[in-house]
Structure formats: C-alpha cells, structure tokens
Amino acid sequence: MKNTSARDGDEVVQAYLTFPKRAGAPKHALRGFTRIHLRAGESRAVRFVLGDRDLSHVDEAGTRKVAAGAYRISVGGGQPGAGNVDDSFTITGERELPR
C-alpha cells in the first residue's frame, strides 16, 4: 500500500477471493483485512495468509470444500474492481473439509 497524499492517514486493507463459477459458490468473499497507518508518501507491504477454510465454500449439498478451478485474489482499499492489486491462481483437485 502507498499513501500518495501529503497527509498521514489510515487505510483498511482488504483481501477478497473470487471463486470459480460453481453452484453455491459466492461471487467473491472478504477473506482478510487489517488497518494500517501510513505517513505521507509512505509505502508498506501487507501480507495475508489464506488457509484451506479461506479457500473453501459451502456447496448446495451443504458440504464445505475447496473446489478445483481458477481463483482471483484482490487486495486493496475496497472491493474487487476498486483499483486494487489483483492476481490469479488455479487449484487442481477438490477436497472436502471437516465440519
């Protein structure tokens, strides 16, 4: 994150995950956030660690699982499409998670 203004400020950095298109999967979901203070002109790296539960959703049958497919992660000061930094990754294979 970078504060491009001439004033100090706070930002709530948010991490959203966009799921593969599957029945029951949300379009995207907030998977982490942190508040940081940045001095004028300051830059800082922000790190989010996503585990199995963060990568999962509950399908139409009520089963929580990590589904195979293409995912997108969006990190920044708002929801996806709000000028955030985006990247994508693919998960091969599926795995059910314990309840």
Biopython code that builds the backbone (N, CA, C, O; Angstrom):
import numpy as np
from Bio.PDB.StructureBuilder import StructureBuilder

atoms = [
    (1, "MET", "N", (0.849, -1.167, 0.000)),
    (1, "MET", "CA", (0.000, 0.000, 0.000)),
    (1, "MET", "C", (0.895, 1.229, 0.000)),
    (1, "MET", "O", (1.997, 1.224, 0.549)),
    (2, "LYS", "N", (0.393, 2.272, -0.626)),
    (2, "LYS", "CA", (1.146, 3.520, -0.668)),
    (2, "LYS", "C", (0.210, 4.687, -0.411)),
    (2, "LYS", "O", (-0.878, 4.769, -0.982)),
    (3, "ASN", "N", (0.645, 5.581, 0.450)),
    (3, "ASN", "CA", (-0.076, 6.815, 0.714)),
    (3, "ASN", "C", (0.499, 7.862, -0.223)),
    (3, "ASN", "O", (1.622, 8.325, -0.024)),
    (4, "THR", "N", (-0.259, 8.238, -1.239)),
    (4, "THR", "CA", (0.219, 9.189, -2.239)),
    (4, "THR", "C", (-0.128, 10.636, -1.884)),
    (4, "THR", "O", (0.198, 11.559, -2.630)),
    (5, "SER", "N", (-0.790, 10.827, -0.741)),
    (5, "SER", "CA", (-1.179, 12.192, -0.369)),
    (5, "SER", "C", (-0.073, 12.873, 0.438)),
    (5, "SER", "O", (0.940, 12.263, 0.783)),
    (6, "ALA", "N", (-0.299, 14.143, 0.725)),
    (6, "ALA", "CA", (0.653, 14.924, 1.524)),
    (6, "ALA", "C", (0.339, 14.835, 3.009)),
    (6, "ALA", "O", (0.994, 15.495, 3.816)),
    (7, "ARG", "N", (-0.651, 14.030, 3.387)),
    (7, "ARG", "CA", (-1.056, 13.899, 4.785)),
    (7, "ARG", "C", (-0.962, 12.448, 5.246)),
    (7, "ARG", "O", (-1.115, 11.518, 4.455)),
    (8, "ASP", "N", (-0.709, 12.278, 6.532)),
    (8, "ASP", "CA", (-0.746, 10.944, 7.130)),
    (8, "ASP", "C", (-2.185, 10.438, 7.081)),
    (8, "ASP", "O", (-3.135, 11.222, 7.070)),
    (9, "GLY", "N", (-2.326, 9.123, 7.052)),
    (9, "GLY", "CA", (-3.682, 8.581, 7.029)),
    (9, "GLY", "C", (-3.724, 7.105, 7.358)),
    (9, "GLY", "O", (-2.698, 6.425, 7.401)),
    (10, "ASP", "N", (-4.931, 6.627, 7.590)),
    (10, "ASP", "CA", (-5.176, 5.218, 7.866)),
    (10, "ASP", "C", (-5.864, 4.586, 6.660)),
    (10, "ASP", "O", (-6.566, 5.261, 5.907)),
    (11, "GLU", "N", (-5.657, 3.302, 6.490)),
    (11, "GLU", "CA", (-6.299, 2.543, 5.416)),
    (11, "GLU", "C", (-6.678, 1.187, 5.977)),
    (11, "GLU", "O", (-5.929, 0.598, 6.757)),
    (12, "VAL", "N", (-7.831, 0.697, 5.583)),
    (12, "VAL", "CA", (-8.222, -0.674, 5.895)),
    (12, "VAL", "C", (-7.967, -1.475, 4.620)),
    (12, "VAL", "O", (-8.694, -1.353, 3.634)),
    (13, "VAL", "N", (-6.924, -2.290, 4.663)),
    (13, "VAL", "CA", (-6.535, -3.103, 3.509)),
    (13, "VAL", "C", (-7.360, -4.382, 3.562)),
    (13, "VAL", "O", (-7.397, -5.065, 4.586)),
    (14, "GLN", "N", (-8.026, -4.704, 2.443)),
    (14, "GLN", "CA", (-8.942, -5.835, 2.383)),
    (14, "GLN", "C", (-8.468, -6.854, 1.348)),
    (14, "GLN", "O", (-7.939, -6.489, 0.298)),
    (15, "ALA", "N", (-8.664, -8.130, 1.659)),
    (15, "ALA", "CA", (-8.332, -9.214, 0.731)),
    (15, "ALA", "C", (-9.622, -9.942, 0.360)),
    (15, "ALA", "O", (-10.283, -10.526, 1.218)),
    (16, "TYR", "N", (-9.973, -9.904, -0.921)),
    (16, "TYR", "CA", (-11.168, -10.583, -1.424)),
    (16, "TYR", "C", (-10.762, -11.737, -2.316)),
    (16, "TYR", "O", (-9.818, -11.633, -3.098)),
    (17, "LEU", "N", (-11.484, -12.836, -2.190)),
    (17, "LEU", "CA", (-11.263, -14.003, -3.026)),
    (17, "LEU", "C", (-12.462, -14.155, -3.949)),
    (17, "LEU", "O", (-13.606, -14.164, -3.494)),
    (18, "THR", "N", (-12.198, -14.275, -5.251)),
    (18, "THR", "CA", (-13.238, -14.561, -6.238)),
    (18, "THR", "C", (-13.121, -16.031, -6.595)),
    (18, "THR", "O", (-12.052, -16.512, -6.970)),
    (19, "PHE", "N", (-14.238, -16.735, -6.472)),
    (19, "PHE", "CA", (-14.271, -18.184, -6.627)),
    (19, "PHE", "C", (-14.557, -18.596, -8.064)),
    (19, "PHE", "O", (-15.059, -17.791, -8.849)),
    (20, "PRO", "N", (-14.240, -19.864, -8.426)),
    (20, "PRO", "CA", (-14.661, -20.392, -9.723)),
    (20, "PRO", "C", (-16.190, -20.394, -9.767)),
    (20, "PRO", "O", (-16.839, -20.499, -8.726)),
    (21, "LYS", "N", (-16.757, -20.280, -10.949)),
    (21, "LYS", "CA", (-18.213, -20.284, -11.089)),
    (21, "LYS", "C", (-18.738, -21.699, -10.874)),
    (21, "LYS", "O", (-18.587, -22.578, -11.723)),
    (22, "ARG", "N", (-19.359, -21.892, -9.715)),
    (22, "ARG", "CA", (-19.953, -23.186, -9.345)),
    (22, "ARG", "C", (-21.238, -22.910, -8.580)),
    (22, "ARG", "O", (-21.384, -21.871, -7.936)),
    (23, "ALA", "N", (-22.153, -23.842, -8.660)),
    (23, "ALA", "CA", (-23.403, -23.710, -7.912)),
    (23, "ALA", "C", (-23.095, -23.597, -6.425)),
    (23, "ALA", "O", (-22.344, -24.405, -5.878)),
    (24, "GLY", "N", (-23.670, -22.602, -5.776)),
    (24, "GLY", "CA", (-23.478, -22.413, -4.342)),
    (24, "GLY", "C", (-22.288, -21.558, -3.955)),
    (24, "GLY", "O", (-22.225, -21.074, -2.825)),
    (25, "ALA", "N", (-21.346, -21.360, -4.861)),
    (25, "ALA", "CA", (-20.154, -20.569, -4.527)),
    (25, "ALA", "C", (-20.486, -19.077, -4.606)),
    (25, "ALA", "O", (-21.199, -18.648, -5.514)),
    (26, "PRO", "N", (-19.975, -18.292, -3.665)),
    (26, "PRO", "CA", (-20.194, -16.846, -3.754)),
    (26, "PRO", "C", (-19.384, -16.266, -4.918)),
    (26, "PRO", "O", (-18.400, -16.862, -5.357)),
    (27, "LYS", "N", (-19.801, -15.116, -5.403)),
    (27, "LYS", "CA", (-19.022, -14.461, -6.463)),
    (27, "LYS", "C", (-17.651, -14.092, -5.908)),
    (27, "LYS", "O", (-16.627, -14.434, -6.499)),
    (28, "HIS", "N", (-17.630, -13.400, -4.785)),
    (28, "HIS", "CA", (-16.388, -13.135, -4.073)),
    (28, "HIS", "C", (-16.693, -12.968, -2.588)),
    (28, "HIS", "O", (-17.828, -12.699, -2.193)),
    (29, "ALA", "N", (-15.653, -13.135, -1.777)),
    (29, "ALA", "CA", (-15.831, -13.074, -0.330)),
    (29, "ALA", "C", (-14.622, -12.418, 0.320)),
    (29, "ALA", "O", (-13.482, -12.634, -0.091)),
    (30, "LEU", "N", (-14.890, -11.612, 1.342)),
    (30, "LEU", "CA", (-13.829, -10.989, 2.124)),
    (30, "LEU", "C", (-13.127, -12.091, 2.923)),
    (30, "LEU", "O", (-13.774, -12.819, 3.676)),
    (31, "ARG", "N", (-11.812, -12.212, 2.762)),
    (31, "ARG", "CA", (-11.066, -13.262, 3.436)),
    (31, "ARG", "C", (-9.988, -12.736, 4.379)),
    (31, "ARG", "O", (-9.270, -13.524, 4.995)),
    (32, "GLY", "N", (-9.866, -11.420, 4.499)),
    (32, "GLY", "CA", (-8.932, -10.847, 5.449)),
    (32, "GLY", "C", (-8.952, -9.333, 5.358)),
    (32, "GLY", "O", (-9.285, -8.762, 4.320)),
    (33, "PHE", "N", (-8.592, -8.692, 6.459)),
    (33, "PHE", "CA", (-8.462, -7.232, 6.457)),
    (33, "PHE", "C", (-7.560, -6.816, 7.600)),
    (33, "PHE", "O", (-7.445, -7.519, 8.604)),
    (34, "THR", "N", (-6.928, -5.679, 7.442)),
    (34, "THR", "CA", (-6.091, -5.115, 8.503)),
    (34, "THR", "C", (-6.046, -3.600, 8.336)),
    (34, "THR", "O", (-6.048, -3.086, 7.218)),
    (35, "ARG", "N", (-6.007, -2.904, 9.446)),
    (35, "ARG", "CA", (-5.917, -1.440, 9.427)),
    (35, "ARG", "C", (-4.448, -1.062, 9.575)),
    (35, "ARG", "O", (-3.744, -1.577, 10.444)),
    (36, "ILE", "N", (-4.001, -0.157, 8.717)),
    (36, "ILE", "CA", (-2.623, 0.312, 8.808)),
    (36, "ILE", "C", (-2.602, 1.839, 8.809)),
    (36, "ILE", "O", (-3.505, 2.485, 8.279)),
    (37, "HIS", "N", (-1.569, 2.397, 9.406)),
    (37, "HIS", "CA", (-1.347, 3.841, 9.388)),
    (37, "HIS", "C", (-0.141, 4.105, 8.490)),
    (37, "HIS", "O", (0.912, 3.488, 8.647)),
    (38, "LEU", "N", (-0.310, 5.025, 7.553)),
    (38, "LEU", "CA", (0.777, 5.381, 6.637)),
    (38, "LEU", "C", (1.056, 6.870, 6.741)),
    (38, "LEU", "O", (0.144, 7.693, 6.677)),
    (39, "ARG", "N", (2.323, 7.203, 6.901)),
    (39, "ARG", "CA", (2.717, 8.607, 6.852)),
    (39, "ARG", "C", (2.632, 9.098, 5.404)),
    (39, "ARG", "O", (2.601, 8.287, 4.478)),
    (40, "ALA", "N", (2.596, 10.366, 5.213)),
    (40, "ALA", "CA", (2.534, 10.939, 3.866)),
    (40, "ALA", "C", (3.681, 10.379, 3.023)),
    (40, "ALA", "O", (4.842, 10.453, 3.426)),
    (41, "GLY", "N", (3.358, 9.821, 1.857)),
    (41, "GLY", "CA", (4.361, 9.279, 0.949)),
    (41, "GLY", "C", (4.892, 7.904, 1.314)),
    (41, "GLY", "O", (5.695, 7.349, 0.565)),
    (42, "GLU", "N", (4.472, 7.333, 2.439)),
    (42, "GLU", "CA", (4.992, 6.040, 2.888)),
    (42, "GLU", "C", (4.365, 4.878, 2.116)),
    (42, "GLU", "O", (3.191, 4.918, 1.747)),
    (43, "SER", "N", (5.171, 3.851, 1.882)),
    (43, "SER", "CA", (4.707, 2.595, 1.292)),
    (43, "SER", "C", (4.951, 1.473, 2.282)),
    (43, "SER", "O", (5.916, 1.503, 3.047)),
    (44, "ARG", "N", (4.069, 0.482, 2.262)),
    (44, "ARG", "CA", (4.247, -0.657, 3.163)),
    (44, "ARG", "C", (3.646, -1.899, 2.512)),
    (44, "ARG", "O", (2.565, -1.850, 1.926)),
    (45, "ALA", "N", (4.364, -3.004, 2.625)),
    (45, "ALA", "CA", (3.846, -4.288, 2.164)),
    (45, "ALA", "C", (2.876, -4.821, 3.210)),
    (45, "ALA", "O", (3.111, -4.696, 4.411)),
    (46, "VAL", "N", (1.792, -5.413, 2.743)),
    (46, "VAL", "CA", (0.795, -6.030, 3.616)),
    (46, "VAL", "C", (0.675, -7.484, 3.185)),
    (46, "VAL", "O", (0.621, -7.786, 1.993)),
    (47, "ARG", "N", (0.633, -8.384, 4.168)),
    (47, "ARG", "CA", (0.612, -9.816, 3.864)),
    (47, "ARG", "C", (-0.638, -10.473, 4.455)),
    (47, "ARG", "O", (-0.997, -10.242, 5.609)),
    (48, "PHE", "N", (-1.286, -11.295, 3.634)),
    (48, "PHE", "CA", (-2.411, -12.110, 4.084)),
    (48, "PHE", "C", (-2.061, -13.563, 3.807)),
    (48, "PHE", "O", (-1.532, -13.887, 2.744)),
    (49, "VAL", "N", (-2.354, -14.428, 4.753)),
    (49, "VAL", "CA", (-2.137, -15.861, 4.585)),
    (49, "VAL", "C", (-3.510, -16.522, 4.551)),
    (49, "VAL", "O", (-4.286, -16.400, 5.498)),
    (50, "LEU", "N", (-3.808, -17.224, 3.453)),
    (50, "LEU", "CA", (-5.095, -17.895, 3.301)),
    (50, "LEU", "C", (-4.924, -19.386, 3.519)),
    (50, "LEU", "O", (-4.073, -20.018, 2.893)),
    (51, "GLY", "N", (-5.721, -19.941, 4.394)),
    (51, "GLY", "CA", (-5.699, -21.376, 4.659)),
    (51, "GLY", "C", (-6.827, -22.083, 3.919)),
    (51, "GLY", "O", (-7.567, -21.466, 3.153)),
    (52, "ASP", "N", (-6.947, -23.391, 4.160)),
    (52, "ASP", "CA", (-7.969, -24.191, 3.492)),
    (52, "ASP", "C", (-9.369, -23.625, 3.694)),
    (52, "ASP", "O", (-10.148, -23.550, 2.743)),
    (53, "ARG", "N", (-9.694, -23.233, 4.903)),
    (53, "ARG", "CA", (-11.043, -22.718, 5.176)),
    (53, "ARG", "C", (-11.297, -21.430, 4.391)),
    (53, "ARG", "O", (-12.409, -21.207, 3.914)),
    (54, "ASP", "N", (-10.287, -20.591, 4.256)),
    (54, "ASP", "CA", (-10.433, -19.349, 3.483)),
    (54, "ASP", "C", (-10.691, -19.632, 2.006)),
    (54, "ASP", "O", (-11.382, -18.867, 1.334)),
    (55, "LEU", "N", (-10.139, -20.721, 1.511)),
    (55, "LEU", "CA", (-10.286, -21.077, 0.096)),
    (55, "LEU", "C", (-11.545, -21.894, -0.181)),
    (55, "LEU", "O", (-11.825, -22.237, -1.329)),
    (56, "SER", "N", (-12.299, -22.204, 0.865)),
    (56, "SER", "CA", (-13.456, -23.083, 0.714)),
    (56, "SER", "C", (-14.766, -22.305, 0.659)),
    (56, "SER", "O", (-14.831, -21.119, 0.980)),
    (57, "HIS", "N", (-15.799, -23.020, 0.239)),
    (57, "HIS", "CA", (-17.175, -22.527, 0.301)),
    (57, "HIS", "C", (-18.084, -23.719, 0.590)),
    (57, "HIS", "O", (-17.664, -24.871, 0.484)),
    (58, "VAL", "N", (-19.322, -23.433, 0.954)),
    (58, "VAL", "CA", (-20.295, -24.489, 1.211)),
    (58, "VAL", "C", (-21.123, -24.660, -0.050)),
    (58, "VAL", "O", (-21.747, -23.711, -0.523)),
    (59, "ASP", "N", (-21.129, -25.889, -0.601)),
    (59, "ASP", "CA", (-21.868, -26.136, -1.841)),
    (59, "ASP", "C", (-23.360, -26.330, -1.559)),
    (59, "ASP", "O", (-23.799, -26.262, -0.410)),
    (60, "GLU", "N", (-24.129, -26.569, -2.618)),
    (60, "GLU", "CA", (-25.579, -26.700, -2.483)),
    (60, "GLU", "C", (-25.990, -27.881, -1.605)),
    (60, "GLU", "O", (-27.081, -27.871, -1.037)),
    (61, "ALA", "N", (-25.136, -28.896, -1.486)),
    (61, "ALA", "CA", (-25.431, -30.067, -0.652)),
    (61, "ALA", "C", (-25.054, -29.829, 0.805)),
    (61, "ALA", "O", (-25.265, -30.707, 1.641)),
    (62, "GLY", "N", (-24.499, -28.656, 1.131)),
    (62, "GLY", "CA", (-24.110, -28.342, 2.497)),
    (62, "GLY", "C", (-22.713, -28.812, 2.868)),
    (62, "GLY", "O", (-22.352, -28.826, 4.044)),
    (63, "THR", "N", (-21.931, -29.194, 1.876)),
    (63, "THR", "CA", (-20.576, -29.680, 2.118)),
    (63, "THR", "C", (-19.579, -28.541, 1.939)),
    (63, "THR", "O", (-19.587, -27.854, 0.918)),
    (64, "ARG", "N", (-18.725, -28.348, 2.935)),
    (64, "ARG", "CA", (-17.663, -27.340, 2.810)),
    (64, "ARG", "C", (-16.500, -27.970, 2.080)),
    (64, "ARG", "O", (-15.991, -29.014, 2.486)),
    (65, "LYS", "N", (-16.076, -27.328, 0.991)),
    (65, "LYS", "CA", (-14.955, -27.884, 0.246)),
    (65, "LYS", "C", (-14.159, -26.812, -0.477)),
    (65, "LYS", "O", (-14.645, -25.718, -0.763)),
    (66, "VAL", "N", (-12.922, -27.172, -0.758)),
    (66, "VAL", "CA", (-12.070, -26.375, -1.635)),
    (66, "VAL", "C", (-12.286, -26.961, -3.019)),
    (66, "VAL", "O", (-11.993, -28.133, -3.254)),
    (67, "ALA", "N", (-12.795, -26.153, -3.931)),
    (67, "ALA", "CA", (-13.144, -26.627, -5.265)),
    (67, "ALA", "C", (-12.005, -26.380, -6.250)),
    (67, "ALA", "O", (-11.233, -25.431, -6.111)),
    (68, "ALA", "N", (-11.922, -27.245, -7.234)),
    (68, "ALA", "CA", (-10.948, -27.056, -8.308)),
    (68, "ALA", "C", (-11.392, -25.888, -9.183)),
    (68, "ALA", "O", (-12.586, -25.626, -9.332)),
    (69, "GLY", "N", (-10.415, -25.192, -9.757)),
    (69, "GLY", "CA", (-10.744, -24.120, -10.689)),
    (69, "GLY", "C", (-9.860, -22.903, -10.526)),
    (69, "GLY", "O", (-8.897, -22.900, -9.759)),
    (70, "ALA", "N", (-10.218, -21.861, -11.277)),
    (70, "ALA", "CA", (-9.460, -20.607, -11.299)),
    (70, "ALA", "C", (-10.007, -19.642, -10.247)),
    (70, "ALA", "O", (-11.206, -19.366, -10.208)),
    (71, "TYR", "N", (-9.120, -19.139, -9.402)),
    (71, "TYR", "CA", (-9.458, -18.181, -8.352)),
    (71, "TYR", "C", (-8.752, -16.861, -8.652)),
    (71, "TYR", "O", (-7.761, -16.816, -9.381)),
    (72, "ARG", "N", (-9.287, -15.794, -8.072)),
    (72, "ARG", "CA", (-8.657, -14.482, -8.192)),
    (72, "ARG", "C", (-8.603, -13.866, -6.799)),
    (72, "ARG", "O", (-9.574, -13.933, -6.045)),
    (73, "ILE", "N", (-7.471, -13.272, -6.467)),
    (73, "ILE", "CA", (-7.316, -12.562, -5.195)),
    (73, "ILE", "C", (-7.186, -11.073, -5.506)),
    (73, "ILE", "O", (-6.477, -10.683, -6.434)),
    (74, "SER", "N", (-7.870, -10.255, -4.728)),
    (74, "SER", "CA", (-7.871, -8.807, -4.917)),
    (74, "SER", "C", (-7.549, -8.170, -3.569)),
    (74, "SER", "O", (-8.250, -8.408, -2.586)),
    (75, "VAL", "N", (-6.497, -7.364, -3.522)),
    (75, "VAL", "CA", (-6.057, -6.741, -2.270)),
    (75, "VAL", "C", (-5.979, -5.231, -2.465)),
    (75, "VAL", "O", (-5.371, -4.746, -3.419)),
    (76, "GLY", "N", (-6.601, -4.499, -1.549)),
    (76, "GLY", "CA", (-6.566, -3.045, -1.624)),
    (76, "GLY", "C", (-7.537, -2.418, -0.652)),
    (76, "GLY", "O", (-7.938, -3.043, 0.330)),
    (77, "GLY", "N", (-7.913, -1.184, -0.926)),
    (77, "GLY", "CA", (-8.761, -0.427, -0.019)),
    (77, "GLY", "C", (-10.240, -0.583, -0.252)),
    (77, "GLY", "O", (-11.032, 0.149, 0.342)),
    (78, "GLY", "N", (-10.648, -1.524, -1.107)),
    (78, "GLY", "CA", (-12.071, -1.714, -1.373)),
    (78, "GLY", "C", (-12.337, -3.056, -2.014)),
    (78, "GLY", "O", (-11.456, -3.913, -2.086)),
    (79, "GLN", "N", (-13.565, -3.230, -2.480)),
    (79, "GLN", "CA", (-13.964, -4.472, -3.125)),
    (79, "GLN", "C", (-13.257, -4.633, -4.462)),
    (79, "GLN", "O", (-12.708, -3.668, -4.993)),
    (80, "PRO", "N", (-13.266, -5.854, -5.018)),
    (80, "PRO", "CA", (-12.640, -6.073, -6.332)),
    (80, "PRO", "C", (-13.154, -5.064, -7.361)),
    (80, "PRO", "O", (-14.338, -4.726, -7.391)),
    (81, "GLY", "N", (-12.237, -4.600, -8.194)),
    (81, "GLY", "CA", (-12.589, -3.614, -9.208)),
    (81, "GLY", "C", (-12.429, -2.180, -8.734)),
    (81, "GLY", "O", (-12.722, -1.253, -9.490)),
    (82, "ALA", "N", (-11.978, -1.970, -7.516)),
    (82, "ALA", "CA", (-11.839, -0.623, -6.951)),
    (82, "ALA", "C", (-10.394, -0.140, -6.992)),
    (82, "ALA", "O", (-9.958, 0.584, -6.098)),
    (83, "GLY", "N", (-9.640, -0.539, -8.033)),
    (83, "GLY", "CA", (-8.247, -0.112, -8.139)),
    (83, "GLY", "C", (-7.307, -0.927, -7.284)),
    (83, "GLY", "O", (-6.216, -0.465, -6.950)),
    (84, "ASN", "N", (-7.708, -2.126, -6.924)),
    (84, "ASN", "CA", (-6.878, -2.997, -6.094)),
    (84, "ASN", "C", (-5.814, -3.695, -6.927)),
    (84, "ASN", "O", (-5.806, -3.605, -8.155)),
    (85, "VAL", "N", (-4.921, -4.389, -6.241)),
    (85, "VAL", "CA", (-3.935, -5.252, -6.888)),
    (85, "VAL", "C", (-4.574, -6.629, -6.994)),
    (85, "VAL", "O", (-5.018, -7.185, -5.989)),
    (86, "ASP", "N", (-4.626, -7.181, -8.193)),
    (86, "ASP", "CA", (-5.261, -8.471, -8.435)),
    (86, "ASP", "C", (-4.249, -9.477, -8.957)),
    (86, "ASP", "O", (-3.285, -9.117, -9.632)),
    (87, "ASP", "N", (-4.481, -10.736, -8.634)),
    (87, "ASP", "CA", (-3.696, -11.835, -9.193)),
    (87, "ASP", "C", (-4.587, -13.060, -9.225)),
    (87, "ASP", "O", (-5.647, -13.074, -8.599)),
    (88, "SER", "N", (-4.173, -14.082, -9.942)),
    (88, "SER", "CA", (-4.988, -15.283, -10.043)),
    (88, "SER", "C", (-4.137, -16.522, -9.813)),
    (88, "SER", "O", (-2.913, -16.490, -9.933)),
    (89, "PHE", "N", (-4.819, -17.617, -9.478)),
    (89, "PHE", "CA", (-4.163, -18.903, -9.294)),
    (89, "PHE", "C", (-5.188, -19.996, -9.562)),
    (89, "PHE", "O", (-6.392, -19.739, -9.578)),
    (90, "THR", "N", (-4.710, -21.201, -9.771)),
    (90, "THR", "CA", (-5.580, -22.330, -10.068)),
    (90, "THR", "C", (-5.357, -23.434, -9.047)),
    (90, "THR", "O", (-4.225, -23.735, -8.670)),
    (91, "ILE", "N", (-6.446, -24.026, -8.611)),
    (91, "ILE", "CA", (-6.401, -25.185, -7.719)),
    (91, "ILE", "C", (-6.847, -26.401, -8.517)),
    (91, "ILE", "O", (-7.901, -26.384, -9.153)),
    (92, "THR", "N", (-6.046, -27.445, -8.481)),
    (92, "THR", "CA", (-6.414, -28.699, -9.161)),
    (92, "THR", "C", (-6.877, -29.689, -8.102)),
    (92, "THR", "O", (-6.285, -29.781, -7.026)),
    (93, "GLY", "N", (-7.915, -30.416, -8.405)),
    (93, "GLY", "CA", (-8.474, -31.370, -7.449)),
    (93, "GLY", "C", (-9.375, -30.684, -6.456)),
    (93, "GLY", "O", (-9.292, -29.470, -6.270)),
    (94, "GLU", "N", (-10.240, -31.452, -5.812)),
    (94, "GLU", "CA", (-11.151, -30.919, -4.812)),
    (94, "GLU", "C", (-10.923, -31.646, -3.497)),
    (94, "GLU", "O", (-10.448, -32.781, -3.458)),
    (95, "ARG", "N", (-11.281, -30.947, -2.415)),
    (95, "ARG", "CA", (-11.115, -31.571, -1.106)),
    (95, "ARG", "C", (-12.226, -31.098, -0.177)),
    (95, "ARG", "O", (-12.458, -29.899, -0.023)),
    (96, "GLU", "N", (-12.906, -32.059, 0.437)),
    (96, "GLU", "CA", (-13.905, -31.722, 1.442)),
    (96, "GLU", "C", (-13.203, -31.414, 2.751)),
    (96, "GLU", "O", (-12.187, -32.025, 3.083)),
    (97, "LEU", "N", (-13.748, -30.467, 3.489)),
    (97, "LEU", "CA", (-13.198, -30.091, 4.789)),
    (97, "LEU", "C", (-14.092, -30.615, 5.892)),
    (97, "LEU", "O", (-15.300, -30.747, 5.696)),
    (98, "PRO", "N", (-13.523, -30.917, 7.051)),
    (98, "PRO", "CA", (-14.353, -31.362, 8.169)),
    (98, "PRO", "C", (-15.274, -30.251, 8.628)),
    (98, "PRO", "O", (-14.981, -29.070, 8.441)),
    (99, "ARG", "N", (-16.365, -30.626, 9.216)),
    (99, "ARG", "CA", (-17.332, -29.617, 9.695)),
    (99, "ARG", "C", (-16.822, -28.864, 10.867)),
    (99, "ARG", "O", (-17.513, -27.986, 11.384)),
]
sb = StructureBuilder()
sb.init_structure("model")
sb.init_model(0)
sb.init_chain("A")
sb.init_seg("    ")
for serial, (resi, resn, name, xyz) in enumerate(atoms, 1):
    if name == "N":
        sb.init_residue(resn, " ", resi, " ")
    sb.init_atom(name, np.array(xyz, "f"), 0.0, 1.0, " ", f" {name:<3s}", serial, name[0])
structure = sb.get_structure()
